[in-house]
């Protein structure tokens, strides 16, 4: 997979980071909840919750899905080329889901929220998935032609 980055892509990346940080801060300040996306999605899918509990989760997820749509409307879709076949993508998605369950959370819960709270568990989980990602990136170009 490759994305074409140019000097004009820095501002949207900074804006995206600021929006993620703001959403996390608003959620924890006004709802007392950590913005772990796998937990939020799991709460919607696994319910049953009180209506107010289910509603904030759904609104958060709709905002999460709406942000890329707003970006595409504003800047257009960047050129994307995915070199992997469908089977590889399905296996990769299943591995991410398995890792999320095994690690007790996803990158947003551990990497964004947990590290900000200096949670030892989240610091370790973030270090491990960053190291695993670096290892895959270092290994992958040698195996693909």
C-alpha positions in Angstrom: 0.0 0.0 0.0 1.3 3.4 -0.8 0.0 6.9 -0.3 1.3 10.0 -2.1 2.4 12.5 0.5 3.3 16.1 -0.4 4.1 19.2 1.6 0.3 20.0 1.6 -0.5 17.0 3.7 1.1 18.3 6.9 -1.7 20.7 7.8 -4.5 18.0 7.5 -2.4 15.6 9.6 -2.0 18.2 12.3 -5.7 19.1 12.2 -6.6 15.4 12.4 -4.3 14.9 15.4 -5.8 17.9 17.1 -9.3 16.6 16.5 -8.4 13.2 17.9 -6.9 14.8 21.0 -9.9 17.1 21.4 -12.4 14.2 21.0 -10.5 12.2 23.6 -10.4 15.1 26.0 -14.1 15.9 25.6 -15.1 12.3 26.1 -13.1 11.9 29.3 -13.9 15.3 30.7 -17.7 15.2 30.1 -18.4 11.5 30.1 -15.6 10.0 32.2 -14.9 7.5 29.5 -11.7 6.4 27.7 -11.9 6.6 23.9 -10.9 3.1 23.1 -12.7 2.5 19.8 -12.8 -1.3 20.1 -14.5 -0.9 23.5 -16.9 1.7 22.2 -17.8 -0.4 19.1 -18.1 -3.5 21.3 -20.5 -1.7 23.6 -22.8 -0.9 20.7 -22.6 -4.4 19.2 -22.8 -6.3 22.5 -25.3 -4.1 24.3 -27.8 -4.1 26.0 -27.1 -0.8 27.7 -29.3 2.0 28.9 -30.3 4.3 26.0 -28.0 7.1 27.1 -25.0 4.7 27.3 -25.8 3.3 23.8 -26.4 6.7 22.4 -23.1 8.4 23.2 -21.3 5.3 21.8 -23.3 5.5 18.5 -22.7 9.3 18.2 -19.0 8.9 18.8 -18.8 6.1 16.1 -20.8 8.2 13.6 -18.4 11.1 14.2 -15.5 8.7 13.6 -17.0 7.5 10.3 -18.1 11.0 9.3 -14.6 12.6 9.7 -13.1 10.9 6.7 -16.1 11.6 4.6 -15.8 15.3 5.5 -12.1 15.2 4.6 -12.8 13.7 1.2 -15.4 16.4 0.6 -12.9 19.0 1.5 -9.6 17.7 0.0 -10.7 14.9 -2.2 -9.5 11.3 -2.0 -5.7 10.8 -2.1 -4.3 8.4 -4.6 -4.1 4.9 -2.9 -2.7 1.7 -4.3 -3.1 -1.5 -2.3 -0.8 -4.2 -3.5 -2.3 -6.9 -1.3 -5.0 -9.3 -2.4 -8.4 -9.6 -0.7 -7.4 -12.7 1.2 -4.3 -11.0 2.7 -6.4 -8.0 3.7 -9.0 -10.3 5.4 -6.3 -12.1 7.3 -4.7 -8.8 8.3 -8.0 -7.6 9.6 -8.6 -10.7 11.6 -5.1 -10.5 13.1 -5.8 -6.9 14.1 -9.0 -7.9 15.8 -7.2 -10.8 17.5 -4.5 -8.5 18.7 -7.0 -6.0 20.0 -8.7 -8.7 22.1 -5.4 -10.2 23.2 -3.9 -6.8 24.2 -7.1 -5.7 26.0 -7.6 -2.7 23.8 -6.8 -1.0 20.5 -4.3 1.7 19.5 -6.7 4.4 20.4 -7.4 3.1 23.9 -3.8 2.2 24.7 -1.8 4.5 22.4 -3.8 7.7 22.7 -5.6 7.5 26.0 -3.5 5.1 28.0 -0.1 6.7 27.3 -1.6 10.1 28.1 -2.5 8.7 31.5 0.9 7.1 31.8 -0.7 3.7 32.3 2.1 1.1 32.5 0.0 -1.5 30.7 -0.8 0.9 27.9 2.8 2.1 27.6 3.9 -1.6 27.3 1.2 -2.4 24.8 2.0 0.7 22.7 5.7 -0.1 22.7 4.9 -3.7 21.6 2.6 -2.8 18.7 4.9 -0.1 17.5 7.8 -2.5 17.6 5.7 -5.1 15.7 4.7 -2.6 13.1 8.3 -1.5 12.6 9.4 -5.2 12.2 6.7 -5.8 9.6 7.7 -2.6 7.7 11.3 -3.7 7.8 10.5 -7.2 6.7 7.7 -6.6 4.1 9.7 -4.8 1.3 12.1 -7.7 1.1 9.3 -10.2 0.6 7.1 -8.2 -1.9 8.1 -7.7 -5.5 
